[in-house]
Amino acid sequence: MHSLWSRRFTVVFVDRTTGVGRRATIHLGWTLATVAFLFSVPVLVGLGIRWSTVAEIASLRSSAETLGMENASYRDATGELATQIVSLQGVIDELAVRANLDPAAARAMQKLPAVVKDRAMGGVQQPSSRRQAVAAAAALAFPEDSFNVLRDALGRLELGLRNVRYDVERREALAAATPSIWPTVGWVSSWFGQRSDPFTGDRGHHSALDISTDKGRPVVATADGVVESAGWNGNYGNLLVIDHGFGIKTKYGHLAGFAAKAGAKVKRGDLVGYVGSTGRATGAHLHFEILANGQLIDPFGFLGSPR
């Protein structure tokens, strides 16, 4: 086999016209090697293309899997943001409804001393600017960074709105605790402030609003609260005191009788007693006082139009 591989052949080329001949010596081994190389080149090129294609397909498959995981992550993040937005919309809708206080109660609240209103209203952290959050998210290069910024911004906004809701709840509670309706039906026979004493004629300060009416007429609570006491109290006669919270109290004097006991929770408009003339009184009427932080204030500004 080795001798065949190393054998040489001579090929003679003769021109029929001129009779001139040329010889060429061919090495069988090199000739066969050259032919084999020429045939193997397309095969090798094809194998190279195949290997390159396989590698590219594997890379594309890996990229597709990565994109699939990223898309799933974005879907989850989008769902979470959508849930937060729905929650925020619910809080906003709730606040929009609850912010509309009863006009009489809202007007009466404005008459309260500043110290009482300050006690009820704490400082509230304002929600972050939505526009600033969106602008910051848009400035980021990667979507996941934008999602994180928006998620954090929505979280801060939700916390801010919950703080606002707490403030609204306190405002509602203060409105419910503020006297804003007339305790009984009648006419004012003596105003708050300076007057002549009906027994002695001396000038002095009258601490309440006297509402004259028929004996036995119902007396109602002017705001939500808890009955602090109900019993005899010297010149007041039968006196009922309601603690409304926030430092606000109301007193109902000269009652003929009680319809609520100490410790009872009452709502604005609930029956608490009946008009009488007990104690130091010249006739049937209701002696009505309002105190804020222990200081007497004029009830008339709180009651609005008589019933």
Buried (B, 14 or more C-beta within 10 A) or exposed (E): EEEEEEEEEEEEEEEEEEEEEEEEEEBEBEEEEEEEEEEEEEEEEEEEEEEEEEEEEEEEEEEEEEEEEEEEEEEEBEEEBEEBBEBBEEBEEEBEEEEEBBEBBBBBBEBBBEEBBEBBEEEBEEBBEEEEBBEBBEEBEEEEEBBBBBBBBBEBBBEBBBBBBEBBEBBBBBBBBBBBBBBBBBEBBBBBEEBEEBEEEEEEEBBBBBBBBEEEBBBBBBBBBBBBBBEEBEEBBBBBBBBBBBBBBBBBBBBBEBBBEEEBEBEBEBEBBBBBBBBBBEEBBBBBBBBBBEEBBBBBBBBBEEE
